Amino acid sequence: MSDGLDMAVYREAFLSESAEYLQGIVDALLTLESDPEDLEPVEAVFRAAHSLKGMSATMGYERTASLTHTMESLMDTVRKREQPVTGDLIDLVLRATDTLRELINDEASGGCEIDPELMVQELREHTDIARSAAAAAAAAPPVEVAAPAGGVTLKVTIEPSCQLASVRAYMVLKRLRQLGEVLSTSPSEVDIDEGQFDGSFTVTVGTDRPGAKLVDAVTQITDVASAEVVGEGGTAAAASTPQAAAVDVAPEPDGSAAVDVDVAAAPEPAAVPASPARPAPDRDAAFGRAEKAVPKLADTQTVRIALTHLDTMVDVMGELVIARSRLENIAERLDLRDLNDAVSEVHRISAELQREVMATRMVPVGNIFNRFPRMVRDLARDLGKDVSFEVDGLDIELDRTVLDEIVEPLVHLLRNSIDHGLEPAADRVAAGKPERGIVRLSAARERDRALVTVADDGRGMDVERIWSAACDRGMVAASQRSEFTDDEVLLLTCTPGFSTAAQATKVSGRGVGMDVVRAKVEQLGGVLTIRSRPGSGTEFVLALPLTLAIIQALLVRSSGQIYAIPLGAVTEVLAYDDLPIETVDLHPVLTLRDGRVVQLDTLDAVVGVGEEATSPLRSRNVVLLEWGESARAIGVDELVGRQEIVIKPLAGMFAGVTGLSGATVLGDGSVALILDPRALFASVEGPR
């Protein structure tokens, strides 16, 4: 810049804000594709492109500013109804957004490798064609069109506390003009503009939209107290005709974005309308988009903090938790009233501080889920499949580290569901299914874990075919089939190089992906479960820890060593003397109240500490653990108590020890080893 100001100091803020604007453009384009006649998404794209243009020009990124200016011009033709919204147009602007993302990174890093000229030229050509067609239409002799004989009449009431009722009324009329033609108002528009009304007015709109759609659009405007349909006329496009499509949008209790749509066949119009025909309303359900106003790009005030600062805060908080435990240990030993009171206050304050610090790292899964509608759309178009993508549980929170790590596994699972899981349309119809397949991505909370699920309603997985392929590869012996449940057979697909696809495609079929998914999930301390029903679909469930830093644990002692067991894996603690213990194949087993029989081992035997400690008979307590679909009983000498612990990585000398995931420092300064339930179960179960 000419004044010599160093813009590098603003680069990080620019990159962060531009990423939000780019995501906003993608979201708005996908919403626009589901309802091409709604101008609100067009305005959102226009605003985001305009903001990016200004920011880029300020930073001196001229190539980025030029491309965003051209995108603005193209979207202006859509806003002015000079060209229809088509799949090809959406594809073009999405490709321009991809180029824009690469261009921003290139210019911000000082590079000059990305040349946007070809994309700029393509955008200009589409803009010029649209404007030329609009100019030709304007120059053509006017066609006599009969004015609508009626329309939908709404009664709109502005909040009594609103200071600028006329401004709100103007916004209502502007919004309704995006959905049709404002035929009349009472009082007149002049009186409304001048505020000469008592807070309520009626407006008649000539539109092909149902009255419920108009009411929904109006009530989303700030300070509108109510809106109701008070009359519907008899125009050909009147919303009161029984053939009109009714769209029922209601939030699910679990945060679902699903849309219930009832569509009845409409009669063929007498003449081709001047504007493009609206697509079938059931497209609103595709890609998990409910019919709603496009959210603003930034509706809350936030402070941007580098992740390194958050990591440091968590580390310091971990040290504070250790120091707090030590202080509590000292207070308990000295038994001084004043000291105990002070320690209790420190515990309360530090616990509150800990919750707040951990909350800063918790991020809604929607932050990564919103990346996938675009990917699913593009992949479905490439494969020629009609896919409805549904997303649920966007408000479920996970640690940012966990969230970032599961992006790649989710990409693999979604691609496999669309390519392998969903059948071609002809096969679905032959099987009595609708042509449109469903892929569902959801998140839910279960105790101290988050369950992220990818499901489809496709052909399902053939368990016997998978077993046969595993036998052919020497992974298992055919005689072992009775030892494996169907779910365990399905997990064989997670073996590197395993595939049952007859032919590899550009998406999948080379035996890669599922092994990456399982390895990543288990690396995070989670569990992958696969469920499938032939002809009905497949479900992949990722059970993930909410955080990787500070966890609740049960402390136990065995052979003088204290171990920490993550509380999420502990189902019950039992006294050894009261248990119905039997022996099966010379190994102790425990019969639970629900009739299940679980294997019983000592903790020493599981972790391989001391050969003499191989019998559970000397154990005084039994801890019942559950992990995924498995359950095990572990005998321990003593229960120390429940405590919050800070996970520390193990040194290299412990690399060969099974069943351990880390260590923690206790209040008395001693070190406790943290058991890894996943590896613990594998070591107990042993190879088949």
N, C-alpha and C positions, 0 to 999 in steps of 0.2 A: 504494500500500500504506500501511497505517496507520502504519508506523514511519518513513515518509518516505524509504525507500531508493529510489534512482534505478535502476529496472530497465532503463533504456535501454542501460546498459553491457552488459547481457546479451542484447540483442536479436539481434546478429549470430550469437551462439552458438545462440540459440533457433531462428532461421530455418534455420541449417545443419543442426542436429540434427532439426528437424521435417521437413525435406526427406527425410532418410534414413528416418525413420519412415513417411512417406507412401509412399515407393517400396517399403518393406518390406511395407506393407499391400497395394499393388497386386500385387507379386510373389506374396504368399501367396494372394491371391484367385484369381489365374490358376492357381496350383498346385492350389488347392482345387477349382476348376472341372473340372480334369482327373481328380481322384479325390475325389468328394464324400464318401466314407466315411472319409477320412483326417482325423483331428482335429488333427494337428500344425499345418497351415496355419491352422486356426481359432484355435489357441492363439497363433500368431504375430500374427494380426490383433488378437486380444484384448490381447496384451501391448503392441503398438504403440499402440493406441487408449488404453489405460490410461496409458501413459507420456506421450502427448500431452496427456491430460486433466490430469495432474498438473503438467506443465510450463506449460500454458496458464493454469491456476489460479494458479500461482506468479507468472507474469508479469502477472496481472490481466486476462487475455483471457477474459472470462466467456462470450461467445458461442461461442468455440472450445471451451471446456471443456464447455459444454452439449451441443454437437453430438457431441463425442467420447464423452461419457457415454451418449448415446442409441445411438451405434454399438456401444458395449460391451454394452448391454442386448440389442440385436438379435443380436449374435454369441454372447451367452450362451445364447440359445434354440437356436442351432445346436449349440453345444457340448454342451448337455443333450439333444440329439436331439429337441427339441420341434418342429422344423420341418426339412424336407429342404433340401438345397442344390440350387437350380435356377438356370437361366440368368437368370431375372428377379431372383432374390435377389442374384446376383453383380452384375448391372447396377445394382441399387439401391445397393449398398454402394460400387461404383465411382463412381457419381454423387455419393454422399455424400463420397467422398474428394476428388473434384474441387471440390466446394463447400468442403470443409475447407481445401484448398490456397488458394483465393481468400480465404477468411475469415481465414486466418493472415496473408496479405499485407496484408489490409485493416486488421486490428487492429494489426499491427506498425507500420504507417505512420500510425497514429492516426486512421484513417478509420472511417466508420460506414455505408458504402454497401451492404455485403453483409448481407442479412437471412436467417439460416438457418432461420427458423421453419417454412417450408413443408417443407423437408427433414427437420427434426426431427419434424414431425407425421407425415410419411410413414413414417419409421423407427419411430415409436411405434405406428402402426397395424399395421404388419407384426409388431411385437413382441407387441402385445396379441392379435392374431389367433392367433399361434402359441401363446401361453400359454393362451388360452381353449380351443383345441383340445386341448392337453396336459392341462388340468384336466378337460375332459369325458371324455377317454380314461381318466384315472385314476379317475373316478367311475363308469365303466361296469362292469358285472359282469365279473369276471375270466374269461378264456378259458383253458381247460385246454390247456396246450401240453406235449407230450411232451419230456422232457429229451433232449438229444442223446445218441445211443448211443455216440458216440466222438468223435474229433477229431484234431488234429495234435499230436503230442508232440515237444517240443524238449528237448534236453539243453544246458543253458547253463553255461558255465564262466567264473568271474570271475578276473581277473588275480590271481595269488598276492600281488603287491605292494600290492594295494588295501587301504587301512586300514579302509574302511567297506564291507565286502562285503555286509552286510545292506541297506544303503541302495541299493547298485547293484542288488541283487536286487529290491528294492521297485520301483525304476524300470523294471526289465524287466517285472515283472508289470503295472505301470500301463500301459506301452506296449502290451502284448499285449491288455489289456482294451479299448484303443481299436480293436483290430482284430477282436475277437471276445469270447467268454465263456471265462474261465478255469475249467475244469472241475475240475482237481485239480493238486496239486503233490506232489513227493516230494523231501525231507521236507515236512511240512505248512507252511502259510504262517506259522503261529505260530512254529515252529522257525526258519524262514527269517528272520522279523522279529527274532528274538532272536539270530541269528547262529549257530544250532546246525546248521551244515552245513559240509562240507569244501571249500567253494568251488565245488562243482558241484551242480546240482539239475535235476530234470526238471519240465516243466509241460505239461499237456494243454489245448489251446485248441479250443473249438468255433467254427469260422469257415468262411467261404466263400473265404478267401484261400488261395493255394497256400503250401506250406511254405517255398518260397524267399523269398516276400514277408515271412514272419514272421522268418526268419533275417536278412534284410537289415535289418529294423526293429530287431531286438535288437542286432546287431553295431555299429550306429551309436551305441550308448550307451557312454559313456566307461568304461574298465576292464573291458569285456566281452571276454574273451580269445577265446571261440569260441561258436558256437551251431550245432547240427546237428539235422536231423530224424531221430528214432529210431523213429518210428512214426506211421502215419496211419490213423485209424479209418474207419468206413463210414457216416458221416452223409451226408445228401443234399448237404451243402455241403463234403464232404471235399475237400482239395486234391489227393488222389491220383487222382481220376476223370480219365479220358483226355480229357474234354471241357473241362477247366479251361484257362483262358487262361494262357499262359506269357509273362512279360515279361522280356526279356533286356536289362539295362542295362549298357553298358560304355563307358568313356570312349574317345573316338577319339584316335589319336596326336597329332592337331593341335589338341586342345582342344575337339573337337566335343561339343555337347550333344545329339546325335541319339540316338534310342532305337530299338532293333530290337525289334519286337513280333510275336509269333506268336499268332494268335487262331483257335481252333477253335469251331465252333458248339456251344453248350451246350444241353442239353435244356430244354424248357419246365418251370418249376417246377410242382409239383402245386397250390400255393396261392400267392396274392399275399403276399409278405412284408410284415411290419409296417413295415420301414424302406424307404426309396426304393431302387429297383433301381440297382445300380452301372452306370455307363455302360461301353460297350465299351472294353476296355483300350487299343485303339489310339488313343484320345484322348490318352493320355499323351504321344504323339509330337507332338501339335498344339502349335503355338507354341513349339517347341523346348524343352519342359520334360521333362527326364528324371525318372523316378520316384525321388525322393530326399527326404531330410529337408529341411525348410525351414531355410536357414541362419540363424544368429543375426544380429540387426540390427547388432551390433557385436562382433566377435570379436578385434579387434586394438586396441592402443593407438596413437593418432595424435595429432599436434599440428596444429591448424588454423592455416594461414598465409594471409594475404591474398595474392591474385594479384599485387597491386602490389609486394609485397615480393619475390616470386619474379622478377618482371620486373626489379627493381632488381638483384637478385643476378646475373641473367644479363647485364645490361648491364655491371656491374662485372667480371664474369668475362671478358667480351669485351675490356675494356680491359686486363685482366691478360694475356690471350693476346697482344695486340698488344705490350705491354711485354716479354713473354717473348721474342717474335720479335726485337725490337730488341736485347735483351740477348744473345741467341744470335748475332746478326749482329756485335755488337761483340767478343764472345769469339772468334769465328772470325777476325776481322781482327787482333786483338792476339796470338792464339795463345799465351796464357799457361796453363800447366798448372793452376795453382791456380784460376784464373778459370774454365777449362773444366770442372773438377770441380764447382765451385760452381754453375755454370749448368746442368750436367747434373742436379744434385740439385734445383734450382729447377724444372727442366722436369718431373721425375718428380712432385714434390709438386703442382705446379700442374695437371698433366695429371690426377692423381687427383682433385684438387679440382674440376676442370672436369667430370669424369664425374659426380661426386656432385651438383653444381649442376644439370647438365642433367637428371639423373635425377629431381630434384625436380619438374620440369615434365612428365615423361613419365607418362602416365596410361593404364591399360588401356582398350581400346575398349569393354570391357564396361560402363564407366560411362555411355556413351550408348546402347549397344545395348540395355540393359535398359529403355529408354523405349519401344521399338518393339513388344514383344508386345501391350501394351494397345491401341496404335493399330491394329495389324493385326487384332486381334480385333474391335474396334468397327467398323472399316471392312468387314471380311468380313461381319459381321452386317447392316450397313446395305445391302450390295450383294447379300445373299442367297447368298453363296458359301462353300463349305466349304474352308478354307485350313489347311494345315499350315505353320507358320512355324518354320524351323530356323535356329539361330544357331551359328556356329563361330568359333574363334580369339579368344575373349574376352580372353585374356591378352596379345595383341599390344598394344604400347605406342606411343603417339603423343604428340607435344608437345601440351600442353593447348590452345594456340592453334589448332593444326590441327584438333584434335578438336572444339572448339566450332564451328568454321567449317563442318564437313561435316554437321552435323545437318540443316540445311535441304535440302541436296542429297539426303541419304538419305531424307528424308520424301517428296520428289517422286518418287524412284525406286521406293520401296515402294508408294506410292499408284498409280503408273502400272502396276506389275506386277500388282497386285490388280485394278484396274479394266480396263485395256487388255489386259494379258498373259494372265491366266487366263480361259479360256472358261467359259461357264455349264456346270453339271453335265451337262445333256443333250447339249451339244456334245462334252464330253470323253468321255462314254460312247460316243457315236457314232463318235468317232475312236479308240476302243480304249484310252482312258486311264481311270484311276480317277477317281471323282467328286471326290475331294479333290485340290485343286491344291497344289503346293508352291512356297513362296517362301523363298529361302535368303539370309541375310545373313551374310557371312563376312569375316574379315580374315586376312592372311598377310604374312610378311616376305620381301622379295626385295632382297638387297644393302642399300642404304641407303634403300630405299623400303618403304612399306607398301601392300599391295594390298587395297582394300576392294571387295567384290563383292556386287552384288544380282542374283540370278538367279531365274528362274521356269521352270516346265515347261509354259508355256501355248502359245498359237498361234504365237508367233514374230512377226517383223516381215517384211512383204512388201517386199523391196528394190525391185522394179519399180514397185510402187504408190507408194512414196516418191519414186522417180525421176520418175515421171509427175507427181506433185503438185509437185515442185520445178520441173519444166519449166513447168507451168501458172502458177506464180508468178513466172516469169522469173528464177529463181535460177541456172539453168544452161540450156544449149542441148541439145536432144535429140541433136545430133551429137557431143556430148562424152562420151557414155556409156562409150566404150571407155577413156577417160582416168581413170575412177574405179573403184576397187575396190569390192566390196560393203560393206566396213567404212566406206569413205569416204562412200558413199551414205547409210548409216545415220546418220552424223554430221550429215547435212543436217537431221535432225530437231531439232538443237540451234539452228537458226536462229530468232530471235524471231518469234513468230506462226505458226510452221509447225505444221500438224496435218493428219492424214489421217482424223480421226474424223468420221463422218457427222453425229454429233449430240453436242453438249456435254452433259456431266453435271456434277453438283455436285462431282465429284472431279477430272475432267480433261476434255480435249477442246477447250480454247480456244487451244491453241498456246502455252501458257505452261508453264514448269517446266524443260524440258530445256535451254533457253538459260541459265536461271539456274544449273542444275547445272554446265554446261560452263564458264561464266564464273567460278563460284566455285572450281572445281577448278583452272583455269588461273591464277587469281589467287594461289592457294597454291603455284604452281610445279609443279602436277601435270598429269596427262594423263588424259583420259576416253577409254575404248575401249568400243565397242559391238559385240557379236557376237550373231548370231541365226541360228537354223535354223527354217525354216517348219515348223510343227507340233510342234516339239520344245522351243521356249522361247527366251528372250532372256537375255543376260548383260551387265551393265554393270560395268565394272572402273574403279575410281578408283585410279590410281597416285599416291601422295602422298609428299612428303618427310617423314622422321621428325621433323625439327625445322627451324625457320626462323631460328635464331639463329647457330650456329657450325657450319660444314660443312667437309669435306675437299675440297680443290680442287687441280687441276693448274694451275700457273702457267706461262704461255707468253709469249714476246715476239714482237711483230710490228711492224715499222717503228718500233722504239725504245720502243713502249708495251707494258707488261705487262698481261696479261689473266688472269683466273682462270676456269677452266672447272670447274663442279661435277663431282667425281670420279664421281658416280653415272651421269653421261652418257657417260663415257669408257670405251670398250671396249678400245682398243688404241692404242699409239703406234708408228709405223713410220718407218723411214728412207726418204727420198724416192728415193734412187738405186736402191733394191732393189725398187721397186714396178712392177707391170705396168700402166702408164698408157696409155690409148688415148684417141681423140677420137671423140665421137659428136655429130653436129649442131654441129660446131665448138666443142664444150665438152669439157674433159678429164673422163674417168671412170676409176674404179679398180675392177678386178676382184678380189674377195676370194677367200680360199681356199675358201670354201663355194660359190663360183660366183656370188654376188650381185654386181651392178654398181652402184656408188654414185657419185654426183656428187662431183667434186673442185673445191673453190674455195679461194682464199686467205682468211685471216681478215680482211685489210684490205678485200677486196671485199665480204665479208658485212656488216661493220659500216659500210661506206661511207666508209672513211678513205683518201683519195687516189685519184684516177682512174687514176694510172699503175700502181697495184698491183692489176691485175686478172687477172694470169696466175699460176698456181701454179708456174710453171717455176723461179722463183728461191727457192722454199721449200726448206728443208733437212730439215724433219720434217713428217709428216702425222699428225694426230690423228683417229682414227676414233670418231665419236660415234653413239650410238643413243638414240633417244627414242621411246617407244611402239613402234610397228611400223616406224618409219623409221630409216634410217642415212645418214650423210653423212660425207664426209672433208674436213677443213679443213687447209690448208697453213699452217704457221707458221715463223718464222725460227729460233726457239730455244726449247728446253725449259728453263725455269728450275728447276722442281722441284715437289714435292708439299708442301702446307702446310695447316694448319688456318687458316681465315680467319673473320673476324667480318663478317657482312653489315651494311652501312650503306646507308640509302636514298639515292637520287640526288637532286641538287638539280633544280629546275625547268628549268634550262638544258639538261638532257639529255633533256627530254621527247620530242623529235622523233627521238632516236637509237634505231634498232631493235636488238634482240638483246641488250640490257643489262638486268640485274635489280637491280643495286646496285653498290656499291664497297666496297673494304676497304683498310685501312692496313697496309702491310708493315713488316717489322722495321727497314728503313732510313728509315722515315718517308714513303716514297713511296706514292702511291695507285694501286691496280690496279682496273680495271673488271671486274665480274663478268658473265660472259655468261649469258644466259637461253637454255637449249637449246631450249625450246619456240618462243620468238620467233625464235631463230636459224634453226631449221629452216624456219619459215614464210617468213623473208626469203630463204633459199636457194632454197626451192621456188618461191616467187613465186606470183602468181595464175594460176589455170587459164584 
